[in-house]
Amino acid sequence: MAQCQFCGADLPFTGRVPREEECPACRRDLHCCRQCVHFDPAVHNQCRETQAEWIVEKERRNFCDYFLLSGRPARRTGPRETPEEKWNRLFGKKK
């Protein structure tokens, strides 16, 4: 079962998803780059599908023919920790 990459809710879909579908929990678009199995922020165009066209808004629905709903667990989407926050979380507050 797939998870929404925005809120982490379980999704009743697998593979291909109609363009107009939304997450039943957070109402965000499902047919968007961020929800796709090919989405990878570390590669060019943030997409591992080399034939896909450039899509500017990765979190909005689109017409990509290569879209497949990702089965990976949801990623953390909040702000990143500062080094000091990470240190405090791992080792406790400085005294």
Backbone as CSV, one residue per row, in Angstrom:
resi,resn,N_x,N_y,N_z,CA_x,CA_y,CA_z,C_x,C_y,C_z
1,MET,0.844,-1.185,0.000,0.000,0.000,0.000,0.889,1.248,0.000
2,ALA,0.508,2.234,-0.745,1.265,3.477,-0.850,0.887,4.434,0.275
3,GLN,1.760,5.402,0.510,1.504,6.453,1.489,1.590,7.805,0.803
4,CYS,0.767,8.748,1.264,0.846,10.114,0.764,2.191,10.692,1.188
5,GLN,2.911,11.277,0.242,4.220,11.847,0.543,4.125,13.181,1.281
6,PHE,2.918,13.725,1.421,2.726,14.973,2.143,2.317,14.739,3.593
7,CYS,1.373,13.828,3.829,0.861,13.651,5.196,1.123,12.265,5.774
8,GLY,1.539,11.304,4.956,1.841,9.967,5.443,0.641,9.034,5.521
9,ALA,-0.527,9.494,5.103,-1.734,8.662,5.159,-1.631,7.501,4.174
10,ASP,-2.174,6.353,4.546,-2.232,5.217,3.634,-3.198,5.532,2.498
11,LEU,-2.802,5.135,1.292,-3.614,5.415,0.111,-4.190,4.130,-0.459
12,PRO,-5.437,4.170,-0.899,-6.079,2.974,-1.450,-5.746,2.748,-2.917
13,PHE,-4.647,3.305,-3.409,-4.268,3.210,-4.816,-2.914,2.522,-4.949
14,THR,-2.674,1.966,-6.118,-1.355,1.468,-6.475,-1.126,1.770,-7.952
15,GLY,0.128,1.962,-8.350,0.441,2.164,-9.762,-0.131,3.425,-10.356
16,ARG,-0.909,3.299,-11.401,-1.466,4.455,-12.105,-2.647,5.039,-11.316
17,VAL,-2.666,6.364,-11.275,-3.699,7.092,-10.526,-4.289,8.143,-11.459
18,PRO,-5.606,8.290,-11.507,-6.200,9.336,-12.346,-5.683,10.724,-11.941
19,ARG,-5.550,11.601,-12.904,-4.979,12.926,-12.672,-5.721,13.719,-11.612
20,GLU,-7.020,13.564,-11.503,-7.803,14.393,-10.589,-7.901,13.851,-9.160
21,GLU,-7.269,12.722,-8.877,-7.357,12.125,-7.536,-6.596,12.943,-6.500
22,GLU,-7.143,12.940,-5.279,-6.528,13.637,-4.149,-6.363,12.671,-2.990
23,CYS,-5.459,12.991,-2.076,-5.298,12.204,-0.857,-6.575,12.353,-0.040
24,PRO,-7.155,11.253,0.438,-8.382,11.364,1.217,-8.169,12.069,2.567
25,ALA,-6.933,12.120,3.046,-6.670,12.736,4.349,-6.353,14.230,4.241
26,CYS,-5.380,14.596,3.391,-4.938,15.998,3.334,-5.423,16.756,2.101
27,ARG,-6.080,16.050,1.167,-6.649,16.632,-0.051,-5.593,17.187,-1.014
28,ARG,-4.327,16.760,-0.898,-3.285,17.175,-1.824,-3.352,16.300,-3.070
29,ASP,-2.842,16.815,-4.180,-2.850,16.088,-5.451,-2.016,14.811,-5.359
30,LEU,-2.545,13.717,-5.912,-1.791,12.467,-5.947,-0.991,12.319,-7.232
31,HIS,-1.519,12.823,-8.338,-0.828,12.701,-9.630,0.134,13.874,-9.788
32,CYS,1.164,13.906,-8.939,2.179,14.964,-8.994,3.557,14.334,-8.819
33,CYS,4.571,15.070,-9.197,5.944,14.542,-9.151,6.311,14.009,-7.770
34,ARG,5.959,14.743,-6.749,6.346,14.372,-5.385,5.809,13.001,-4.979
35,GLN,4.700,12.563,-5.569,4.073,11.283,-5.237,4.544,10.150,-6.165
36,CYS,5.411,10.466,-7.116,5.790,9.513,-8.166,6.991,8.655,-7.787
37,VAL,6.999,7.434,-8.291,8.103,6.510,-8.061,9.407,7.028,-8.691
38,HIS,9.321,7.859,-9.710,10.493,8.389,-10.398,11.066,9.646,-9.738
39,PHE,10.346,10.241,-8.799,10.797,11.487,-8.167,12.050,11.239,-7.334
40,ASP,13.072,12.056,-7.581,14.319,11.976,-6.813,14.956,13.358,-6.816
41,PRO,14.931,14.062,-5.683,15.477,15.417,-5.651,16.974,15.481,-5.928
42,ALA,17.664,14.352,-5.898,19.119,14.345,-6.079,19.560,14.245,-7.539
43,VAL,18.627,14.040,-8.472,19.016,13.902,-9.879,18.521,15.100,-10.699
44,HIS,19.077,15.235,-11.907,18.670,16.315,-12.810,17.172,16.247,-13.068
45,ASN,16.535,17.389,-13.042,15.098,17.484,-13.286,14.289,16.858,-12.143
46,GLN,14.954,16.355,-11.122,14.340,15.685,-9.972,13.483,14.497,-10.403
47,CYS,13.868,13.876,-11.523,13.110,12.754,-12.059,14.060,11.715,-12.639
48,ARG,13.866,10.463,-12.272,14.720,9.393,-12.784,14.264,8.898,-14.165
49,GLU,13.093,9.307,-14.605,12.618,8.953,-15.947,13.225,9.945,-16.928
50,THR,14.142,9.496,-17.749,14.900,10.391,-18.629,14.068,10.990,-19.757
51,GLN,12.948,10.391,-20.113,12.128,10.908,-21.204,11.027,11.852,-20.729
52,ALA,10.865,11.996,-19.427,9.813,12.867,-18.893,10.150,14.325,-19.171
53,GLU,9.121,15.113,-19.438,9.306,16.540,-19.661,9.525,17.251,-18.334
54,TRP,10.164,18.431,-18.395,10.395,19.236,-17.204,9.060,19.722,-16.654
55,ILE,8.858,19.524,-15.372,7.653,20.002,-14.698,8.112,20.928,-13.581
56,VAL,7.624,22.152,-13.606,8.082,23.163,-12.661,7.528,22.912,-11.267
57,GLU,6.225,22.744,-11.154,5.586,22.596,-9.848,5.490,21.113,-9.490
58,LYS,6.395,20.652,-8.676,6.501,19.230,-8.329,5.401,18.763,-7.369
59,GLU,4.692,19.688,-6.738,3.681,19.315,-5.748,2.257,19.549,-6.236
60,ARG,2.089,19.834,-7.524,0.761,20.052,-8.110,0.502,19.012,-9.190
61,ARG,-0.754,18.716,-9.441,-1.089,17.705,-10.458,-0.561,18.111,-11.824
62,ASN,-0.251,17.090,-12.628,0.321,17.336,-13.946,-0.134,16.263,-14.928
63,PHE,0.329,16.358,-16.158,-0.075,15.430,-17.221,1.020,14.442,-17.599
64,CYS,1.975,14.195,-16.721,3.093,13.313,-17.046,2.602,11.891,-17.356
65,ASP,3.011,11.375,-18.509,2.617,10.028,-18.929,3.395,8.934,-18.205
66,TYR,4.481,9.302,-17.542,5.336,8.315,-16.878,5.016,8.171,-15.386
67,PHE,4.005,8.878,-14.904,3.674,8.854,-13.478,3.244,7.464,-13.009
68,LEU,3.859,7.032,-11.925,3.445,5.827,-11.202,3.496,6.148,-9.717
69,LEU,2.427,5.886,-9.001,2.364,6.196,-7.578,3.457,5.443,-6.826
70,SER,4.182,6.152,-6.027,5.288,5.569,-5.278,4.771,4.697,-4.146
71,GLY,5.449,3.591,-3.901,5.102,2.715,-2.791,5.995,2.935,-1.586
72,ARG,6.912,3.924,-1.676,7.847,4.158,-0.568,7.137,4.848,0.602
73,PRO,7.674,4.700,1.795,7.100,5.405,2.942,7.252,6.915,2.774
74,ALA,6.369,7.648,3.404,6.408,9.105,3.317,7.711,9.636,3.876
75,ARG,8.231,10.684,3.231,9.453,11.345,3.691,9.097,12.500,4.607
76,ARG,10.033,12.844,5.460,9.844,14.012,6.310,9.860,15.248,5.419
77,THR,8.874,16.130,5.589,8.791,17.302,4.720,8.980,18.602,5.474
78,GLY,9.117,18.550,6.767,9.264,19.761,7.561,10.637,20.383,7.395
79,PRO,10.861,21.491,8.113,12.167,22.135,8.021,13.266,21.244,8.584
80,ARG,14.450,21.368,8.024,15.575,20.557,8.479,16.094,21.082,9.817
81,GLU,16.650,20.166,10.595,17.227,20.544,11.873,18.527,21.305,11.667
82,THR,18.781,22.259,12.533,20.082,22.913,12.542,21.056,21.959,13.220
83,PRO,22.357,22.134,13.001,23.321,21.266,13.695,23.155,21.298,15.217
84,GLU,22.847,22.468,15.767,22.668,22.568,17.219,21.435,21.778,17.675
85,GLU,20.338,21.850,16.925,19.138,21.094,17.278,19.401,19.596,17.204
86,LYS,20.137,19.175,16.186,20.455,17.751,16.058,21.326,17.295,17.226
87,TRP,22.331,18.087,17.593,23.193,17.770,18.728,22.362,17.624,20.001
88,ASN,21.475,18.585,20.247,20.632,18.550,21.443,19.706,17.341,21.453
89,ARG,19.179,16.976,20.282,18.307,15.803,20.206,19.087,14.523,20.496
90,LEU,20.309,14.453,19.980,21.103,13.240,20.159,21.758,13.131,21.536
91,PHE,22.261,14.248,22.051,23.063,14.196,23.270,22.489,15.007,24.431
92,GLY,21.352,15.604,24.249,20.769,16.425,25.319,21.298,17.839,25.253
93,LYS,20.607,18.732,25.962,20.991,20.144,25.945,22.350,20.358,26.558
94,LYS,23.052,21.378,26.040,24.348,21.762,26.628,24.083,22.387,27.984
95,LYS,25.019,22.182,28.903,24.847,22.783,30.228,25.798,23.900,30.443
